[in-house]
Amino acid sequence: MWRNDFPLIRNRQEVYLDSAATTQKPEAVIRTVTDLYESCNANVHRSPHRLGRGMTELYEGARSRLSAFFGAGDDHCLIFTRGATESVNLVASSALPLLFSRDPKRREVVVTAAEHHSNFVPWQQQCRRLGGTLKVVPVDAEGMPDMKAFSAALSGRTALVAFAHLTNVFGRVFPAEEMAKLSHRSGAAVLVDGAQAAGHLPVSLEELGCDFYCASGHKMYGPNGIGLLFGKRELLETMEPWQFGGEMVDRVYEDCTLFAEIPAKFEAGTPDYIQAAGLAAAADYLDHLGGMEAVAKRERALTARLAEGLRERKGILLPASPEASCGIVSFLADGLHPFDAAALLDAQGIETRCGFHCAQPLMRSLGLSEGTVRISLGLYNTEEDLDRLFAALDRIMGRGRS
Ligand code: PMP
């Protein structure tokens, strides 16, 4: 049903099962971006002419639209970035020095072992630079954080806690609200990496109560090269800008500069206003399908079928229960290196991903030394796609079901 909304999907024979890497784009998003380039393109917040005013209105309209889509409260502000990676780097570069200087006793950052490198390496590197300590909370065999260890890691020394909303290897939904509450109780700021959650789950920032939330347009059926950082107003207003240039300034003198207010302070240079409007079109499209509740419901049903089909197949090893997953499942094919398994599937038109999925600490902690093959679902996937996956698995394993 939703499959037909996606030109690349409907025009190909192959089965795309790699939406956690990037989602395909619905016609509505592609058309919005193309139409804007054809009829509305002008730089924003600069040019006084009708075209410039119109595009500025669309860009700021996209900011409001996406704030509403993510259930952002009044004290949240949305900064457009290039993606979740840039959003985390912005906070690591700009908020961490502020938090360290506000309370010199707080020099620790807490993350979990399940984080994507984008929500791990920026903290590790900033801690090295600023003289802080990175604490890594272990995860259990199911890829969920050890909540005892999590609570024990929090103290009067914690400056910031960063964790995924939905993990990218086993599709685990972390208890983000509870983790945010515990972190706040210890006086730490909280960043939630919503790169995967944004395309799979309904998100309400007001309910989550975190200080920062990051997402990528290209993982939620929107354009590439556009991302989101929601931040609490009080923190964003106090943080120093991390990049400098046009439109992020108020007054520039020879010896000093007064910066613009947020969000402009964090959007130096020409922003990708067309992709921002394209991302707002993706939010409209998702709402038109019935919202993220409807998307998540459909994905839960497909995941259950995927889990059942994988479990039935002899030689398919499941490091963590696929039943508990939210559209993202990792497996191993007995006797095959994950790269070979993915290549053999690809030869049969089944597109998966293999390797460490930018989560080496997780793989190491679970002893998955060769990585996994990952299947990740999108809202265009169908039962037939899964049947074709199962048939291909049976062929590459050289046998039928157990
Ligand atoms: N966090 C998670 C959980 C992810 O899955 C990804 C992308 N794979 C990122 C962060 C980084 O997103 P991007 O590459 O779009 O910046």
Boltz pocket constraint, residues with backbone or C-beta under 6 A from the ligand:
constraints:
  - pocket:
      binder: B
      contacts: [[A, 20], [A, 21], [A, 82], [A, 83], [A, 84], [A, 85], [A, 86], [A, 116], [A, 118], [A, 119], [A, 164], [A, 166], [A, 167], [A, 168], [A, 193], [A, 195], [A, 196], [A, 216], [A, 218], [A, 357], [A, 358]]
      max_distance: 6.0
